[in-house]
Amino acid sequence: MRVSDFQFDLPDRLIARHPLAERRSSRLLCLDGLSGELVHRQFADLLEYLRPGDLMVFNNTRVIPARLFGRKETGGQLEVLVERVLDERRVLAHVRSSKSPKPGSRIVFEEASGATMLARHDALFELEFDEPVLPLLDRIGHMPLPPYIDRPDESADRERYQTVYAHKAGAVAAPTAGLHFDNELLQAIEGKGVATAQVTLHVGAGTFQPVRVERIEDHHMHSEWLEVSQQVVDAVNACKARGGRVIAVGTTSVRSLESAARDGVLKPFSGDTDIFIYPGRPFHVVDALVTNFHLPESTLLMLVSAFAGYPQTMAAYQAAVDNDYRFFSYGDAMFITRNPAAQGPEEAQ
């Protein structure tokens, strides 16, 4: 399977660089994975596609203001993007500067705050801050908007680049399918008899990294921390027992559930995952998916193709382009039912 199979042409004007005024105002492209049928709706119409007894699984991670601007003690400017918080004061981070800082060197931020570079771990730098890192980030950090939102972050992004149910701090990118839900819609979902559960997957900056190999099978995913509790396992088992569908809100919820069911049986799990789901990989838990539109040649587009089928997914993306859907984090969404006979690009030829 080639990475180029997942290329599509996207006009720059369709990249959503700002959110809509209301979360639920976005559009919803509904794809029946098995038949390939497409229906154009509004996101609030999602309610019509839900059934009493279904279970919706949300990722409750909270985006931290992970981007910091500072300088080396010797004077050179640099930018720090926190990838993972290790403990109260230590982080793993990406550092952009003309010359990489060396172990023992000091970094100075505004308000006289600072950090020491302890060690380098491949592309990431281990930094120790002079004070607790999460309060520091809240005070002087910037929201880590994705690279395709090519503008400085604004004060409104602190709230808007965050789901309304986010409460476990640690992500450096939002689980963007969840951005469409407001409290009123969540109440309406509950009122329809749809159960909900929450997993945690702290989305890392690696989610935006391009696939740099020609054969998909040669790609190695970055690791992200996740937690699937016994409560979630019980909720999924109860849903399956009553004949309901497990509906994942976002690819991060899919990766969480399928990581915890790698051997075919869903079990509680807490730790790192590097699961890579592409056409041909089985799904053990998820029956339907709410997701945004993803980058060409991205691992997330490959996951969606594994879920709905390659020809169905690429046809849906072409329809989205033809109908001026808004793409990526602040863009529109899809509701997809799983195709149990999903084909990859080679079988679909």
N, C-alpha and C positions, 0 to 999 in steps of 0.2 A: 504494500500500500504506500503510495507516494503522498508527501505533504502537499504537493501541487494539486492533487485531486480536490483539495478543500479551499481552493482559491476562488474568489468571486470578485466582481468589479463593484466597488462601492463609491458613489459620488461623495465628495467631501461635504457637500451641503447636507447630507443625511446623518452626519455625525452630530449627536446631541451634545452641545457644549454647555448648556444650561438646563436645569430641570423645568418642567411645567409648573405653573402656579399651584396646582392641586395634584397630589400624588396619584389619585385614581383617574386623572384626565387623560392618561396615555391610552394608546390603542392596543388592541389585543388580537393577534393573529392566531386562530385556533386550527390546529393540525391534528387530524385523525391519522395516527401513524400507520395503521393497517391499510386504510383505503386511500390515503393521501389527500383526502378532501380538506380544502381550506375554507375557512369562514372568517370574514373581517368584522370585528366587533370592537367595543370599547372595554377598557379594563374592568369597569364596574360590572359588566355583563358576565364576568367570571362566575358569579353566583349561580347563573343558569346552568353551568357545566358541573356544578358540585352536587353530590347526592347525600342525603342523610345516611350516616354510617361511614362516610369517608373519613380519612385522617389526613390532615395537612401538617407537614413537618417543616418548621422554620429554623433558620440558623440565627441564633440570638447573639452572635458576636457583635462587639461594638468597635467601630473604627477609632483609633487613637490619632491625635494630631501629630503624626509620626515624622513630619519633615521639619528639620531644623537648619537654619543658616548660621554659619559662624566662620571662624578663621583659625588657622594654626597659630600657636603662640609666636611662631616666627613670622607671621603676617599674611600667609597665603589664604585666600578665601576658599571655603569649602561648603558642601551641602551634605547633610546626614539624613538618611532615610532609615528609620528604625524598622528592622524586619521582624525581630522577636525580642520580647522582654524576658530576660533570664531570671532575674530576681529584682529586689527593690531598686537596685542601682545599676545593674549590669544589663547590657543589651547586645544583640547581634545587629549590625547595621551595614547598609551600603554607604560608602563614602565617595563622593565625587570631588576631586581636586586635581590640580595640575600634577602634583606628586603625592603618592599615597603616604599617609602618616605612618611612622615607624613605632614599634612597641616602646612605651614609655613617654611618647610625645603627648603634648597637651593640646586640647581643642577648647577654644573660648567662644561662648555664645553671648547673647545679650544679657543684660542685668547681672553681669559679672559671673554668670554660671559657667561651669566648665566640665570637661570630661578628660579621662586619660585613656589612650589606646593601649590595651593590654596585649592583644594578640590578633593575628590574622588567621581566619579559617576559610581557605579558598577565596571566594569572592567577598566574603563577609568579614567585618572587623568587630572584634569584641571591645566594647567601650565600657568604662566604669564612670558614672556621673558622680559629681560631688554631693548630690542631693537625690532624694527619691525621684525616680524618672517619670512616673505617670503624672504627678502634680506639676512637674517642670514642663512636660509636653502640653498639658492643659493650659499652662500660663503663656508659653512662648512658641509652641509648636504650630505648624500649619497643616491643614488637612491634605493628605497625600492623594490629590486628584490623579486619575490615570493619565498616562502620557498623551493620549489622544485628545484629552480636554486641555488644549494648549492655551491656557490662560492661568494667571495667578489665582490662588484660592481666594474666596470672598467670605465675609462673615456668615452669610447665609448657608454656605456649604457645611458649616459645623453641624447644622441641624438637618439639612436636606440630603447630605451624603451620609445618611444614617437611617436605619430602619426605626420605626416608632417603637419596636419591641427590643431594641438592642440594649443589652445590659452587661455582657461579659467582655470587658475591654481587652483588646489584643490584636485586632485586625489592622492591616495597613491598606486594605481595599474593602469596599462595601460588598456584601452579598446582594447584588443589585436587583435581583428579582423581587426582593422584599421591599424595595423603595416605593412600590406602587400601592402598598397597603396603608390605609389610615385606620384610626381606631374605630371609626364608624363601620368600615367594611369588615374589620375583624369581628365586631359585634354581630353584624349581619350573617357572617359565616357561622358563628357559634349558634345563632338563632335558627339556622337551617338544619341543625342537628349534625354538623360536621365537627368532629373532634380535632384537637390540635395538640402538637407536641413540639418540643424545642431541642435541637442539638446545638453543639458549639463547634465551629471550625474557624480558626483564626486565619483569615485569608492573607497570604503573603504576597509580596511584590512579584514573586515568580509567576504569578498568574498572568502577567502581561509579557513574560519573556517569549520571544518567538521560538518556534521549533527549528533547530539549526541542523537537523539531519535530513537526508533525502527520504529514507525509509522510516515510516512512522514507528515500526517495531523497534527501531534503534534508539528512540527517544527515551530519556530518563526524566521522570517528573521531579520537580522540587518537592520538599517535604513541608507539610503544614500540620499543626497540632489540632486535634479534634477530640471531642468527647460525646459518646452516645451512652446514655445512662440506662439502668435497668428499667426505669420508668418509661423511657422511649421504647425499649424492647417490648415491654408489656402492652403498651398502646398499639404498637404495630401488630403484635400477635392477636390482640382483641379485635382489631380492625379486620384482619384476614379471616378470623373465625366468624365474624358476622357478615362476611361477603362484601366488605367495603374496599375501597381503593386507597392505597398509600400515595399521596400526592406530595411530591417534594417541591418546596419553594426554593428554586435556585439550584444550580449545579453543585454548589458547596453542600447542600443538604443531600443531594444524590451521592456525592463522594463520601460523605460521612456515613450514611446508611450502608452503602455497598462496601465500604472499608470494614465496617463492623460485621459484615456477612460474607467475607471473602471466601470462606469455606462452604458457603451455601446456607449457613444457619446464622441468623442475627443474634449477636451476643453483645453485652456491654463492652465498651472499648474506650480507653483513654490513652492517647499517645500520638505519635507521628504517623502520617500516612503519605505514601507517594503513589497511590493508586492511579493508574492511567487507563481510562475507559475509552476505547476506540472500537470501530466496527468489528464485530466478531466476539467481543467480550460479553458475557452474560450479565443480566440484571437479576438479582435475587429478591429484591424488596420493593422497588419503586414501580408504580403502575402508571403514573401521570406526572407531568412536570410543568411548572411555571418558570419561565426563564426569559432573560433578555436576548437581544441579538448580539452575536459574538464576532470577534475579529476573524478575517480570512486566515486560513491556515493555522488556527489556534487549536489547542487541545480541547477547549470548551466546545467548539464547533464539531470536533471529532466525537465528543461525548454525546452531543445531541444527535449526530448521525447514527451512532450506535443504538440510540434509544428509539428513534423514529424511522430509521432506514436512510441510507445515503441519498437515493434519488428523491425521496420525499422531502428530506431536509433541504437539499440544494434547490429544489423547485419552490419550496416555501420562501427561501431567502431571495430568490429571483422575484417572486411575487411581492415580497416586502420592499425590495428596491423599486419595482415598477409602480408600487402604490405609495411611494414616499413615506415609508415608515421611518421613525427616528431610531438610530442605532446606538448601541453600547450602553454605558452605565446610566446615563440620564435619559435613555431612549425608551422605546415601546417594548412590549412583551409578547410572548407566545404562551399558549396553553397546548400541551402536547400529550396525547395518549400513546402509550408504548406500543410499538409494533413488535409482536412476538416473532415475526418472520423477517426482521430487519436484515437488509442486505448491505454489504459494503460496496465500495466503488468497483472492485474487480468483478463481483457477482452481478452487478447491475449493468455491466457493459453488454 
